[in-house]
Amino acid sequence: MTRLQNSHSTSRRAFIAGAAAGAAALGAGKAAALVGTPASGAECGSGALPDLATADVDTWSDQIGRAFSVETAAGAISLLLVSVAPGRAAGPHAGPGVRTRAFTVTFKAAAEVPADRTYVVRPAHGGALPIHFSPAAEPGKIVALFA
């Protein structure tokens, strides 16, 4: 069986890693300038802005209650981070630059945000990062998985 014929068995983690590598190759300099760059330190409370694109479950948990916005075809929609739920620990493949634990983040949206799409999400304190959202069990909420 060729690699192409066996592509349906590619793991989700491999797909995400490939997508991230592709995004990095297309706009590494621009993305690095956007993610983790506050408009001003005063807007972030402590002045230290975490890089949410690579952040772990604990760093995301510290953001619960913070405002974000998502850019949709209908315009910007306000989001509120309402929960972070840890998943299972990473296996023996975990290493530098790999999250040691998968987790989900749930946002409450001020208006409908169609799920199963990737959007540019902006924390209120500055920066931007692409996040792929899935539908949540509750209406008015969207979920993202970080692996």
C-alpha positions, 0 to 999 in steps of 0.5 A: 500500500502506498503512502498516498493510499494509506493517508486516511490513517494519518493521525490527528497529531500528525495532521496538526503538526503538518498544518502548523509547520505549513503555517509557520513556513508561510508566515513565520516572521509575521506570526511571530510578530503577532503572537505574544505581542501586547499593545502595551504592558499595562493592558495585560496586568502584569505586563508579561503576555504568554505565547498562547500559540504554544502555551500549556494547559496551566497557562491557558487556565490562567486566561479563564475569564479573559476576553478574546475576539474572533474574526469571522466572515460576518465581522469580529465576534467577542469571546469569553474563555470559560473553561480549560479541561486537561486531557490525557498525558502525552506518550513517550513521543513528548519532547521539546516543543511538544505539549505534555498534555492535550487539553480543550478550551471552551469559549462563550461567543456573543454571537453565532460562530460557525464551528469546524473552521479555523479562525484568527483569534485575538486576545483583548490584550493584543496578539493573534493566533489561528485556532480551529474550533469544533462545536460544543455541546452547549449552544453559544459555545465553541471548543478548541483542542490543543494537542 
